[in-house]
């Protein structure tokens, strides 16, 4: 059985490799402990992890495209590309901070 990046890679720009591996390990241990047999546990593991893994892979790919756009614009001579990217990142972080404060 493979878990983490070995089972489902996510672009490094998302920073999800270690998180996926830890979540996979925790989920796998739980379903195997509760399953009537290993095969049933592995099937349950796949079912439980599929949605979250796909979501994180999409987020990582989105971040990869964002980084690639900034680099492409900068290398094409757009001197303001990094400043715009910094402002975008700041707005994203502020938005995340507001959401985490609003959610207990």
C-alpha positions in Angstrom: 0.0 0.0 0.0 1.3 3.4 -1.0 0.5 6.6 0.9 1.3 10.3 0.5 3.3 11.4 -2.6 4.0 7.8 -3.5 0.3 7.2 -4.0 -0.9 10.6 -5.3 1.5 13.4 -6.0 0.6 17.0 -5.8 2.7 19.8 -7.3 5.2 21.0 -4.7 3.8 24.6 -5.1 0.9 23.5 -2.9 3.0 22.2 -0.1 0.7 19.3 0.5 3.1 16.3 0.2 3.8 15.7 3.9 0.2 16.6 4.8 -1.2 14.1 2.4 1.2 11.4 3.8 0.2 12.1 7.4 -3.5 12.2 6.7 -3.2 9.0 4.7 -1.3 7.3 7.5 -3.9 8.3 10.1 -6.8 7.3 7.9 -5.2 4.0 6.9 -4.5 3.0 10.5 -8.1 3.8 11.5 -9.8 1.9 8.7 -7.6 -1.1 9.0 -8.2 -1.3 12.8 -12.0 -1.1 12.2 -12.2 -3.3 9.1 -13.3 -6.9 9.1 -10.4 -7.7 6.8 -7.5 -5.9 5.1 -9.2 -5.8 1.7 -12.3 -4.1 3.1 -10.0 -1.7 5.0 -8.1 -0.7 1.9 -11.3 -0.2 -0.1 -12.6 2.1 2.7 -9.3 4.0 2.8 -9.5 4.7 -0.9 -13.1 5.9 -0.6 -12.4 8.1 2.4 -9.3 9.8 0.9 -10.3 10.2 -2.8 -12.2 13.5 -2.5 -9.7 15.2 -0.2 -6.7 14.1 -2.3 -8.3 15.4 -5.5 -9.2 18.7 -3.8 -5.6 19.2 -2.6 -4.2 18.2 -6.0 -6.4 20.8 -7.8 -5.3 23.5 -5.3 -1.6 22.6 -5.8 -2.0 22.8 -9.6 -3.8 26.1 -9.3 -0.8 27.5 -7.2 1.6 26.1 -9.7 -0.1 28.0 -12.5 -0.1 31.2 -10.4 3.6 30.9 -9.8 4.3 30.1 -13.4 2.3 33.1 -14.6 4.2 35.4 -12.3 7.6 34.0 -13.4 6.6 34.2 -17.1 5.5 37.8 -16.8 8.6 38.8 -14.9 10.9 37.0 -17.4 9.0 38.8 -20.2 10.1 42.1 -18.8 7.1 43.0 -16.7 8.8 44.8 -13.9 5.6 45.0 -11.9 4.8 41.3 -12.0 6.4 40.6 -8.6 4.8 43.6 -6.9 1.4 42.5 -8.2 2.0 38.9 -7.1 3.0 40.1 -3.6 -0.2 42.2 -3.4 -2.3 39.2 -4.5 -0.6 37.0 -2.0 -1.1 39.5 0.8 -4.8 39.8 -0.1 -5.2 36.0 -0.1 -3.5 35.7 3.3 -5.7 38.5 4.7 -8.8 36.7 3.4 -7.7 33.4 5.0 -7.0 35.2 8.3 -10.4 36.8 8.3 -12.0 33.4 7.6 -10.1 31.6 10.3 -11.0 34.3 12.9 -14.7 34.1 11.9 -14.6 30.3 12.2 -14.2 29.1 15.8 
